[in-house]
Amino acid sequence: MPEPRPQTAAKRAVAALLRETREAGWVRAKFEIKPDGSVTIDAAMSDAEPLDDFLENDLRMR
């Protein structure tokens, strides 16, 4: 059997990682598969804090 292409192998790895992150209760998991088969993962156990430039007290820019 021929060896799978790098992107196919990356897709299988991402599918397995998604299953595991869901079972573990992770809130966020984002995967980016590049054409060469490399994978970038952004995962967290909690939601990311919003990145705004406003102060809550007076809603002015810092």
C-alpha positions, 0 to 999 in steps of 0.5 A: 500500500502506498504511503499517504500524501502529507496532507492526507496524513495531516487530515487524519491527525487533525481528525484524531486530535479533534476527537481527543479535544472534544472528549477532554472538554476543551472549549476551543480547538482550531487547526490549520493544514498547510499544503505541505502537510504541516499543521498549526494548532490553536487550542485552549481550555477556556474562551479567549479574552476579547482584545479591545482597546477600550477601558471599561470605566469610561470607554475611552481609548488607552 
